[in-house]
């Protein structure tokens, strides 16, 4: 005998309540799904405004002391970087990677606007000179046979070229080498080769929504969907579900057509979105000895919470087998790092970071920018000249505000709060499998 199903009065909903809850459920999903598009859109517009990124035209720009003006947080001073946005909606774009005059580490990171790395050129694979052609999701044409094709799911592609610089004496040479990395339309490359010069700078403006304040996130998302995605993406099951809440690639966010119940649900979703993403970020990766490691950068896939957390807090992260960026803001007692105290980071003999390329640790203030200091040192690593190891091969980095008597291993700290980011370039297996972890930063009593 089949049991009768009963519905408690407490679970009964009106049609309006059902629409609101449905909109809330889909809205929470859309908030997380769309975070990479929103963050990449904001980053692109800010980069273009600051002349720190270019559309279909990748060129160098200065880092280090101009970082605040160039919008790049957590900069580093062991590479010089160039950023470009390849618009592949109209035609393929070419990345040209030169043959360097002498061996030097570089990596060209190619990512889509879902904040996923789709290809790396160079890096741990060594130099890979040649012409690479970027195509969009709907491209059907023919390409030159000798080019390596890189296909993107989005209509815009992020291109970040990073090249190693070994201190100020090497800067001019590194800049000359970097000038050989180019980004240009395929038609221009075939007609003019490397002699091509763009006629004008293309731009993308920061979007200003006129939707009600509580719905502006979704309106902003709809704007970037129209720019970054192909209309064919509207057939994707995930995107198609968002049509119920007025979101589509074809039309953006049609909030004016929504009923009040749906608007209420979306307003609730927009309000709960930030704490959901923040909470997920706390669970991403691991924290050992105060250092937070994330290994999923560039590979969030269809985990909506993960993709939102990475895009919000670590936009443009590299995949972990190329570069890992552990960060800490606390000492071995879990207390905030502050320049009113003195610290050391000690590596036992044979326990320096296991990397195939190099490692570097940078000092940042609470604003995540370099801390200006008269000594002119902003980071410390395996390429730092003059570092001193003890007789047994161990290494101790001195981290403090006041200048010590011996500055060989000194990393200057600000007077206030600070944090440290370690960069493993070419992390080896012990880093990736968890058998090697950085020691804690210890406060000197």
Helices and strands as residue ranges (DSSP letters): G 9-11, H 15-49, E 54-55, G 64-66, E 79-87, E 93-97, E 106-112, E 117-122, G 123-125, E 130-135, E 148-151, E 156-164, H 168-178, E 182-185, H 186-192, G 193-195, G 213-215, H 216-228, G 231-235, H 237-242, G 243-245, E 247-248, E 252-253, G 255-257, H 260-283, E 286-288, E 291-293, H 304-313, E 323-324, E 327-328, E 342-347, E 355-365, E 379-381, E 395-400, E 410-412, E 418-427, H 429-432, E 442-444
